[in-house]
Amino acid sequence: MFARSTTIQAHPSFIDAGIKHIRDTVMPALAELEGCAGLSLLVDHDSGRCIATSSWMDEESLRRSEGPVLQLRDEAAKAFNGTTTVERWDIAILHRDHHSSHGACVRAVWLKLEPGRMDHAIDVYKMVSMPAMEDLEGFCSASLLVDHAAGRAVSSVTFDSHEAMDNNRELAQEIRAAAVREMGGEILEVCEFELAIAHLHVPEMA
């Protein structure tokens, strides 16, 4: 499966209106597109950074959607009073312990990896990182999206609450550091978000 993530640098005072626009306008429009498997939205009210990620059953569906999604993206940028950047990914891993509920939060980690060692990095995430992360307080789910050509990846781990995410931050950092050493990669950025919309219908891929 594949994903397209749109990062919106929003004006913080427009975020609530933007969330409503995504829920009321973008999601129904995406549901009409062949091959779409849902959408999630992460928001950071303090910085204004929001990330909308749509999932697609195959690469052809992702490509066919580019035209219709362009207009949706422009309209969303206006709703958030912000600017957008777009990235496309392969969904390498998705594992759920249970579905998230209201109040869930996400810790996202962007990684730089050697393109030739991407399969090794995916194996490390699957066999080393995920079993350790499942023991973290409040763990809901984890995913790894990869861009093989660019040698980039992003891990997203969802937790039941902000309190749980706060409590496991130190242990998560240790797990992350050990995995990245084994991968031979580099951590580019770590950010934490509210999970404002959780409608990604991606099957278990672990």
C-alpha positions, 0 to 999 in steps of 0.5 A, a space after each residue: 500500500 501507499 500513502 501521500 502526506 501533506 504537511 500544512 503549516 497552518 495559522 494556529 487560530 485556523 486549525 479548528 476550522 481546518 480540521 472541520 474542513 478536512 472532516 466535512 469536505 476532504 474525507 467525503 471527496 477522497 472516499 469517492 476516489 477509487 483505491 483510497 483507503 482513508 485519511 488521518 490528520 495530525 495537528 500541533 496547535 502550538 506550532 501550527 504544523 498539521 499533517 494529513 495522510 491519505 492511504 491508497 491500495 496501489 501505486 496506480 490509485 495514488 497516481 490517478 488521484 493526483 489531479 483531483 487531490 490537487 484542488 482539495 489540497 488548495 482548498 485545505 490550505 485556504 481553510 488552514 490559512 497555511 502553506 503545504 508540502 507533499 511527500 509520497 511513501 510506501 507503507 512498509 509496516 502497520 501494526 495495531 494493538 487496538 484502535 485509537 480513541 478520542 485524546 490519542 496522540 502521535 509521536 512521529 520520527 523522521 529518519 535518513 537511511 541508506 537506500 541500499 539498506 532500507 530493507 534491513 532498516 525495515 527488518 530492524 523496525 519490525 523485529 526490534 523496535 515494534 516489540 519494544 514499543 508495544 510495551 510502552 505505556 498507552 501503545 495503540 499502533 505503529 507504522 513505518 512509511 518509506 521512500 526507497 529512492 530518497 533514503 527517507 522514512 517516517 515512524 508514527 507511534 500512536 498512544 492512548 493519551 498525551 499523559 501516556 506519551 509524556 510518561 514513556 518519552 524517555 524509554 521511547 528515546 532509548 528504543 529509538 536510539 538503539 534501533 537507529 544505531 542498528 539501522 545505520 541511520 540518522 534521526 532527522 526530527 522528532 515531533 509530537 501531535 494530537 491525532 485529530 482524525 483517525 480514519 486510515 483503513 490500512 490492514 495489518 502489515 507487520 
